[in-house]
Amino acid sequence: MNRLTTIITAIMLAAPATFASDNDLSAYLMVYHKDQDHGLHFAVSEDGYTWTALNGDRQIIAADTIAEQKGIRDPHIFRGPDGAYYIAMTDLHVFGQRDGIRDTQWERDGAKYGWGNNRGLVFMKSTDLINWTHTGIDFSKLPPQEGMDWSEVGCVWAPETVYDEEEGKLMVHFTTRQGKDKNIIYYVYVNDDFNAIEGKPQLLVEAPGRAFNIIDSNITKVGDTYHLFYCSHEHGATPKHAAASSLKGPYKFDDYYVDNEKQGHEAPSCWRRLGTDTWVVMFDNFRRKPMNFGFVETKDFFTYHPIGYFDDPGSKMKRTNFEEQKHGSVTYITKKELNRLLKKWGTE
């Protein structure tokens, strides 16, 4: 097939690392972006409660070196079955005019394509969390297909990587729309090098009758069930839940997820506390001032217990050296990998 990607630059990979078994995983790595710089940030934790940003909360990778719009958003990190790490991000700068990157608010006509319109994603891969390859994917260059004229794509947001066990392939699902139509979730398979898509993107999830927007999909497999968290601004910008017995659905929508948050919030991200049967759903409250992450815990995906925001009185969730982080995700790392990250970037 034709390669439908543009390699922006290349950071050379180091020699392949020795991959650890799951039993060796002992710490956590969070990735996020910040509106102040639109770059990629890392934070680490040994217990899943207290988090410290690497590099003094400065960018780990500057977006103007990897993204066509000179900004990234919505980074998601995934530890693959091969032990490699994969990061997928939105190629978008929402303050490009403010920061002198372009003369207009958006890259394209906002009246035609809507808020935050963009055309692509950024994919990164590493075997050691230090050296990364990166590739830009421009979806507007894909040929038209039934249900989507990609030349008129209105957005390509919030990509997340999962592993399709049945297909034996990496899958990326993401928010998209045609023009200013309702936002829906598509997926596409990606090659092992994480630098080219394979086949045509396909519809994964849409609201019944496309009655409302669905954005910020997050999929977690627990036992034989795939749990999909998403956000809909028609529902007060509150994360919602759906479930399926297959990664590709069909997903059954429900109202089980409740976090008691009254302000608009989005970007749900689910991760398990190591060594437990407790799962955390982390979300981004973009309406808080300053912006912050909130957290709930669940053991059964039917009942959810809020545990507060970072640094709120009574909350178990703490930050030591950062603030105003946006749209994060969490994966697991070994003690050796944690020490490697600390040696490379430190915390000050």
Secondary structure, 3 states (H helix, E strand, C coil): CCCCEEEEEECCCCCCCCCCCHHHEEEEEEEEECCCCCCEEEEEECCCCEEEEHHHHCCCECHHHCCCCCCEEEEEEEECCCCCEEEEEEECCCCCCCCCCCCCCCCCCHHHHCCCCCCEEEEEEECCCCCCEEEEEEHHHCCCECCECHHHEEEEEEEEEEEECCCCEEEEEEEEEECCCCCEEEEEEECCCCCCEEEEEEEEECCHHHCCCCEEEEEEEECCEEEEEEEEHHHCCEEEEEEECCCCCCCEEECCCCCCCCCCCEEEEEEECCCCCCEEEEEEECCCCCCEEEEEEECCCCCCEEEEECCCCCCCCEECCCCCCEEEEEEEEEHHHHHHHHHHHCCC
